[in-house]
Amino acid sequence: MPWKTLLFVGVLTFSATFATAEQPTMAELQKTIQQMNEMMKSQQARIGQLEDKVNKELHAEMAKAAREIAADANRRPVGPTWLENLEFMADIRMRIEQECYSGGGEEGLYDGTWWSRKNTNRARFRVRFGVKKTWLDNQMEGVFRLATGSSNDPRSTNQSFPDNFSKKPIWIDLAYVQYKPKFAPGLTAVVGKMKNPFVRTNVVWDSDVNPEGIWARYERKCGDFTPFVGAGFFSTDQGFRSYHSDDVNDFERGNATMAGYQVGFDWALCETAKWTSAAAYYDYDRFDRSYNIAGGNHVIGTGGTGFDTRLAARDFRVLNVTNILAFRAFDLPWKAHFDWAHNCGDQDTDAEYVNQNNGFAAGLAVGQNKKKGDWAFAYSYIYLEANAVPGNFADSDIQTNSKGHVLSAKYSVTEWMTLGASLWWLERITGYVEDQRNIRTRFECIWTF
């Protein structure tokens, strides 16, 4: 056969074979597509699992690196190390007050309590600024604070506005170190010019008095009952000069001290009530020769130049019992207190001042001032005889040889700004100004930083 004929026959045979081959159905095509989709989903899930694993491992490595960097930074701190654990504290108080007097003796007559003074209006301010530093995982704390004050009166940091726009002084108000060792839980030791460490009200101590010396306290928690005991030795004056007569060369020098002891307990009566009771004993040595403020105590002297002026009580050995009950009622915090003091060392022989050596106070407070909108109200009655406690440290707004009522109210405008108002209605107990009455009103605003 010619080759053209053979080629024609081959083409026909191939075409017939291809035409007769079996073609896939539509159902088979859909099944194949579904299998391919399932395979793709399986691959995507596997890829997601791999991505999660990689991300977790990456995050773990980054966290480990961050911890290593932080640990290295703690080992080798950047910048001055004295800035670590350093806190600043400050507040400013602006105050206006009015004092009104009635009754009493002759103008200018003085018996160690008050002058028969005229009515007074005045504005005052207070500024305090300090720092606190902690070491040894908060076991040790150091505090240093400066404060204003018109004088070295330990009972006040107020500064009035005298002397034609003169500059105002700054005093060291606090300077102490406190230690709470972890190896002895419940033990606290303090040395320096410290915050008053005693459980107290305003019968024995003014809130601004910061004692100077050494103090230690130990407490032991026994369930809801926590007994405590404390003791301290404080210097009230070093190298004082005391005159025996009108002769400026006839004097003695010496040191005056105070030893203080206190024992008591905190008792959680229930979830919303706690009772604190404490008995303290303050033993003063040579205080009557070294005081700088009578503060209502009975004063005697030789007359003349007054070099021999001294406290008639001569000795102060004060027993003080304080009870404070804190509780919640009507969804508000309340606090009631009763405080009693007796001077066991009183030796005053003046007929008007014999056995004038007792004092007590009772009061109730409600509310608190911690956040915006908070308010508080307090009332107390105080009766403090002339020789009951050292007037040098008693509440300067009341003083000894006084009895009467004290009311106060506060409102928190913001977390850092508080408005306050107070009223004192006081009378003298005995002496030349026995019938004198003092009515004092006060308004103030406090900013805290």
Secondary structure as UniProt FT lines:
FT   HELIX           3..19
FT   HELIX           26..75
FT   HELIX           81..83
FT   TURN            84..85
FT   STRAND          86..102
FT   TURN            107..108
FT   STRAND          120..135
FT   TURN            136..139
FT   STRAND          140..148
FT   TURN            154..155
FT   TURN            163..165
FT   STRAND          170..179
FT   TURN            182..183
FT   TURN            185..186
FT   STRAND          187..193
FT   TURN            202..204
FT   TURN            207..208
FT   STRAND          212..219
FT   TURN            223..224
FT   STRAND          225..243
FT   TURN            248..249
FT   STRAND          251..270
FT   TURN            271..272
FT   STRAND          273..285
FT   HELIX           287..289
FT   TURN            295..296
FT   STRAND          299..300
FT   TURN            304..305
FT   TURN            307..308
FT   STRAND          310..311
FT   TURN            312..313
FT   STRAND          317..329
FT   TURN            330..331
FT   STRAND          332..343
FT   TURN            344..345
FT   TURN            351..355
FT   STRAND          358..367
FT   TURN            372..373
FT   STRAND          375..384
FT   TURN            386..387
FT   TURN            391..393
FT   TURN            396..398
FT   STRAND          402..412
FT   STRAND          417..428
FT   TURN            432..435
FT   STRAND          437..448
//
